[in-house]
Amino acid sequence: MSAAPYLASQTVSDTQIQDWIETFHRDGYIFLHNFLPPDWVAELKADLERVLRDLKPGAIAFRLFETSNANLRLFDMEPLATFAETLVSKDCHVIHNNSFATPPGSMGISRWHQDDPPHYLVTHGDPPTNVRLPVLLFTANFYLTDVTDPSHGPTEFVPGSHLFGAAPPTVLEGTKWADQVVPCLGPAGSAVIFNNQVWHRGTPNRSERTRCITQVSYGRRIINHMYFPFMNYQMPEHVYADANPRLKRLLGFLPTGPYG
Ligand SMILES: O=C(O)CCC(=O)C(=O)O
């Protein structure tokens, strides 16, 4: 792997991809510092701020890739695209691209949750240690502001909880999991890449500045786009007009197969 300071646009070894995949399967997430360079982060943040100016406070900005080339470029960016194709499937596609800001004093998404209800349930006894979840979809959240102090509102995880076969309580204080919580502290440009099954949350922003995130999710062919308002969504033509075959597939132009 190159010694370049930022991962974005680097080709990494198969061994590196496999290491990340092993960690992802073990912990339910990986956290990669210094993924995006500062100029890309600045462009993503400016694009988010431009869209948020026209929205209600606290609103989520949907589908920024339609108007933000900086978001669209994330879709087939190495080494994330190869990681997605190896982890999810060779014909995976991007199903979601939301962006949001957590202002000072805001609770953000601070209740513990999974992004999808449990994909299996452990009915009694301890969770199994001999299973691996098929990764139907995962999300990459990019910090667009430094999240280097707990007051900045880091994303937190309970490592391994994607295999618990249970939904989390919304609050972990006072539970047996409280001391297993791991915060993701890192500079702007860091990537939080996680299984939709892992227990996670964003902690409240107790700092003086707004925390910004843009997110991209990759799914199997069987997982449809989640582009609000979902029904009758039509991707603008300019998004894919000049796309190469890989980007076009990542945008959702998939071959026919089961279910369609
Ligand atoms: O704001 C955060 O760090 C957590 C975001 C979150 O829960 C999610 O992207 O599913």
The ligand as an SDF file (V2000), in Angstrom:
LIG
                    3D

 10  9  0  0  0  0  0  0  0  0999 V2000
  -24.5760   10.6050   14.0220 O   0  0  0  0  0  0  0  0  0  0  0  0
  -24.0020    9.5310   14.1470 C   0  0  0  0  0  0  0  0  0  0  0  0
  -22.8140    9.4390   14.4050 O   0  0  0  0  0  0  0  0  0  0  0  0
  -24.7790    8.2520   14.0410 C   0  0  0  0  0  0  0  0  0  0  0  0
  -25.4870    8.2100   12.7610 C   0  0  0  0  0  0  0  0  0  0  0  0
  -26.3190    6.9890   12.6600 C   0  0  0  0  0  0  0  0  0  0  0  0
  -26.8870    6.5090   13.6000 O   0  0  0  0  0  0  0  0  0  0  0  0
  -26.4470    6.3650   11.3820 C   0  0  0  0  0  0  0  0  0  0  0  0
  -25.8580    6.8600   10.3980 O   0  0  0  0  0  0  0  0  0  0  0  0
  -27.1380    5.3230   11.2930 O   0  0  0  0  0  0  0  0  0  0  0  0
  1  2  2  0
  2  3  1  0
  2  4  1  0
  4  5  1  0
  5  6  1  0
  6  7  2  0
  6  8  1  0
  8  9  2  0
  8 10  1  0
M  END
$$$$
